[in-house]
Amino acid sequence: MATIHHVTLKPGKLELLTPWLPTQPWYTGTAAGQPELAKAGGFRLDDPEGEVGIEFMAVADGSGGRPVVYLVPMTYRGAPLEGAGQALIGTLEHEALGKRWVYDGTHDPVLVAQLCALVQGDAEPQAQSLSDTPDRSVTRDFAGETGRGAALRSTVVDSGPQGTDLVVETDGGPLALRVNRVLRPGEDGAAPDPAQVRGHVTAGWRLPDGTEGRGPFAVVRD
């Protein structure tokens, strides 16, 4: 289990995301304005090797007329990830751990492997800000055996406002995942229609005005 250190980060995560977010193909705001970001929720996953921090952060952008909630999966590393320079969000100083390299986690094999494990029921979501505390509000489902297995490698395709698609080769076959970058509530917070997707990870978020939403963070596609 990862230990959560309640320390100062320089710059903070939201400061790091503010200039990065508008450069992404799935950002729906205007390039002329700066995002006004607030943490809206999320959860963590544990790296089995205990080396890489894994966080799925929901951030609300209030710069437009109505807040938009984005999902930013991030990994935190103690050294640069080879071959992933295009996915680097930035670096920060952690009071306890020193310099950390922060990556868009869809390009990090450790996060992708643990997301696959979560979808298939082989990893447990953890509370975002507490150590050794499972997050029971995060739900998942997976139908069928094709694609069930440990992740070996993945291909990443940003699909504009639709999200980020991952084609993951596993030792049980291929698995097609979509990470939903713009979070939208499902009907009454319901899970996706099983007739349309083979699996999902669903979680909730909270806007600055107290409004709550719930919907799929990631889905398994045919």
N, C-alpha and C positions, 0 to 999 in steps of 0.2 A: 504494500500500500504506500502511495506517495504521501509525504509529509507536507502540509500546507504551511508556509512561513508567512506570518502576518507582518510584513516588512514594507519599507518604502521602495518603490521601483522608480528609476530615473532613466528615461521618461516613463510615465505611466502608460498602461496598455492603451487607453483611449487616446492619449497624445500620439502614440505610435501609429494608431489606426487612422487618425484624422487626415493626414496627407495621402495615405495609401489607398483608402477606400475609394475616392473618386477616380482612381486610375484603373479600376477593375471593370471588366465588360458587363458585369451584372449590376453595377451601381445605377440606380434610377434617378438620382438627383442631377442637378445641373453642374457642369464643370466649373461654372463661374463662381459658385458659392462654396464656402467651407462647410463640411458637415458639422452638426452640433450633436455630439454623441453622448449617450448615456447607457450604462450597462443595463441590460434588460433581462438577463438570465443566462442559463446554460448549464453545463455539467462537465465533468472530467472523466477521463479514462486512465487507467494505470498502464504504464509500460512494464511488461513482465521483467525486463532487464533493469528497471529502476533508473534509467539514464535520461529519458526524454519526458518532459512534461507535456501532457496532452489535454487541451481544453477546447470545448465547443462553446464559444461565446456568442450570445445574442446581444446585439447593440442596436439601440434605437436612434435614428437620425431625425432630429426635430427641426432641421433647417428649412423644410418645406411647409406647406400648409397643414399637412397631416403627417405624423411620425411614420417612418418606414423602418421595419425591423429587419436587420441583416444578420445572417449567420456567418461567423468567421471561425472556422476550425483552425486552431493554432498549435504549433509545437514550440517548445522551449528547449534549446540545446546549449551545452557548454562549449561547443566548438562548431564551426561552420559545417553544414551538410554538403558534402561533395556533389557537384553537379546540379545544385538547386538554387543557384544565384538568382534566377528569375522569380523564385518564390519567396525571397527574403523580404519580410515586412520591415525589419530593422533590428537594431540591437538595443538592449537596455542593461542597466546596472542593477543587480539584485543584492540587497544588503547582506544576505547570508550566502548566496551562491556565486556572486561575482558577475562577470559579463555573461549575458545570455543572448543567443541568436534566435530570433523569433521568425518562424516561417508560416506561410499559408499551408496548413496541415494537409490539404488535399494532395500536395506534392511530396509529402514526407511518408516514406514507406512504413514507419512505425505507427503513425496515426491510421493510415489506410488499413493496415493489418488488424489493428484493434477495433476499428469501425466494423470490419467484416466479422470479427469475433463477436462483437456486440449484437449485430443483426442476427447472427446464428445462435445466440444464446450462450456463447463461450466467454463473454466478458461482462462485467457488472459496472453499470454507470455509477460514478461517485459524485457526491455533493461538490459544488463548485468551490466553496470556501471553507470546507471542513475536512480534516484528516480522518481516514478510516471510517467514512460514513457513506454507505450506499444511498443513492438517490432513487427512491421508490417511485417518484413521479414520472420518471422516464420509462416508457414502455417500448417493447420491440416485438416483432413477429417475423417469422420466416417460413415459407411454404415450399416443400419439395426438397429433394436431395441434390439436384444438379447445382453445382457451384458451392456445395458445402465442403469446407476444408480451409486449411491455413493459406493465407495470402502469400503468393510468391513474388509477383510483380504487378504493376498497374500502369495504365495509360490514362492521362488526364486530358479532358477536353472542356474548356469553358464554353458554355452554350448561351452566352449573352444573359439576358434577364431570367432565363429558365433555370440557371444554376450551373453547377460543375458536374460533368459526367465522368465517372471512373469505370474503366473496364479492367477488372481485376482477375488475373490468372491465379487460381487456387489449385491446390493439389486434388481437389474434387471436381474441377471444371471451372469455366468462366463465370464471373459474377458481374452484372451490370448495375452500378449504383449511381444514383443522382443525389448530390448534396444540394438541397434547396437553399439558395443564397438569400432570397427574399422570403421571409417567413409570413405565411398567411394562415389565419385560423381555419381549421376544418370545421365542418358543420357540427356545432355543439361540442367541439373538441374531439370529434370522433376520429378513429384511425382511418387511413386511406381504404378505399374500396378494394377488397382482396381480389375482385375480378379484374382490376386494372394493374395491380402491382403484386409482386411475389413476397414482399416483405417491407418492413418500415422500422424506423426509429422515430418516436413521437415524444415531444416534450413541450413544456410551457414557457411563457415569458411574461414579464410585467412592464407596462409602459410607465413613464414618469407620472402620468395622471392617475395611476392606479388601475387602469384598464388591464385585464388579463386576457391572454390569448393562448391557444394550444394548437399545435399542428405538426406535420411531419418535418423533421430536420433532414431526414434522408430516406430514400425509398429504393427498393430493389426492383429493377425493371426487367421485362422480358427481352 
